[in-house]
Amino acid sequence: MPDHAARSLAGSQNAFEEACRLMPGGVSSPVRAFKAVGGTPLFIKEGLGCIIKDVDGNSYIDYVASYGPLIVGHAHERVVASLAKAIGHGTSFGAPTELETQLAGEIIAAMPSIEMVRFVNSGTEAVMSAIRLARAATGRDKIVKCIGCYHGHADSLLVQAGSGALTLGVPSSPGVPKSITENTLLAPYNNLDAADKLFSQHGKEMACFVVEPVAGNMGVVPPAAGYLQGLRELCTRHGALLLFDEVMTGFRVALGGAQQIFNVKPDLTCLGKVIGGGLPVGAYGGRRDLMQQISPSGPVYQAGTLSGNPLAMSAGLATLEILKEPGAYQALEQRGAALEAGLKEAAQSAGVPLVVNRVGSMLTPFFVKTGDRVTNFDQAAACDTAAYAKFFHAMLDQGVFLAPSQFEAMFIGLAHGEQQIAQTIAAAKKAMKGIGASRSKKK
Ligand SMILES: *Cc1c(COP(=O)(O)O)cnc(C)c1O
């Protein structure tokens, strides 16, 4: 294992100081600033496969993977070739290209609930637009979202949101008018009784229930048995639409997303991350009768100057092609399972209480204070974030880059080989020992 004891961060420190003068918090997205774990964010120079290198020349095994999109690894030769081919022919036209139809075809083939799809530029845009459609199609204003789920930063969804909003302890953001959020109802994740109650009170006003079918933005929390089926029934019974936000899980947990694994058919699905192969993309799709209400076939307006961008489509197409090869998801599952087992064992032998939640290649090690399960936001929020911060830094010192927050997922990709997984587990053993030792001193 590389010796990171003498790791210099001078380059990142300088770059961060300079960035902080010019950009709020020095970053383009808040979690990147390391606020929850302390220290200087790494400024990244390059990535190849599962390894990233910072501006000081330190290498790390990368489990952030740009928060999910890089499932085939950084600078995969086939993605690079596909991009190189596209870029030589122009980067944007404001006119349709066949690449969009191709990627639409791939998505529709992989996800039977999607009959038509519209491309946008981010997951945020996808969910925002899908909600507009749900409201238009039902003629209702209210939506339900789950506490701790994150659906991007659109006004109506920035209430008790996960990811960065949760990491930074923002219950909902200033600048979001009450008149908007009063139409957003909140439900605890994995609680069908609570959803049932909300529907019996507000069912007639409810446009849609939006949910991450596997929560990933309060850390990974899989759906309880029957939860998604129950939501499906409630929505159908009350004439509301079921909207799966698969921006993280789509093409990540299976080719057909979480809806394939749990066998539940939503009315609308949002995608992003993996389908752009590391370039900015989002998409929303669903039943034909719904999607035909989108402009210009229908009256629901939604547009985008760079939507369906040829570079983004090319990177997405190359990524999906690699994922469609036989054995891809089995490999991801195997490596995920190996990492899960290794993390559990490392924690156990150091006497550190740890819950590892995993679905395929996304997982979160939760440093629980009490209890042995994390099934909702309250349990996730009660975790020992100081212990996570210690773990994060101990791993970083050993050349393993995790998300700088307890409330994010670790992403395993096809580029993570057995050797890197073993290296990660060895690092975790050391890190857990340190945490176990400082715990027993406190007692
Ligand atoms: C990342 C994410 C989003 C937001 O996507 P952006 O591209 O960051 O706007 C929305 N929903 C879920 C579930 C996500 O994981």
The ligand as a Tripos MOL2 file, in Angstrom:
@<TRIPOS>MOLECULE
LIG
   15    15     1     0     0
SMALL
NO_CHARGES

@<TRIPOS>ATOM
      1 C1        -28.2320   13.4350   -7.7570 C.3       1 LIG1
      2 C2        -29.6730   13.3160   -7.5910 C.ar      1 LIG1
      3 C3        -30.5600   14.3050   -8.0500 C.ar      1 LIG1
      4 C4        -30.0900   15.6080   -8.6180 C.3       1 LIG1
      5 O1        -29.3940   15.4720   -9.8090 O.3       1 LIG1
      6 P1        -28.4510   16.6840  -10.2920 P.3       1 LIG1
      7 O2        -27.9300   16.2010  -11.5990 O.co2     1 LIG1
      8 O3        -27.4210   16.8500   -9.2210 O.co2     1 LIG1
      9 O4        -29.3150   17.8740  -10.4130 O.co2     1 LIG1
     10 C5        -31.9100   14.0700   -7.9430 C.ar      1 LIG1
     11 N1        -32.3750   12.9370   -7.4020 N.ar      1 LIG1
     12 C6        -31.5650   11.9760   -6.9430 C.ar      1 LIG1
     13 C7        -32.1570   10.7330   -6.3620 C.3       1 LIG1
     14 C8        -30.1890   12.1410   -6.9930 C.ar      1 LIG1
     15 O5        -29.3910   11.1960   -6.4880 O.3       1 LIG1
@<TRIPOS>BOND
     1     1     2 1
     2     2     3 ar
     3     2    14 ar
     4     3     4 1
     5     3    10 ar
     6     4     5 1
     7     5     6 1
     8     6     7 2
     9     6     8 1
    10     6     9 1
    11    10    11 ar
    12    11    12 ar
    13    12    13 1
    14    12    14 ar
    15    14    15 1
@<TRIPOS>SUBSTRUCTURE
     1 LIG1         1 GROUP 0 **** ****
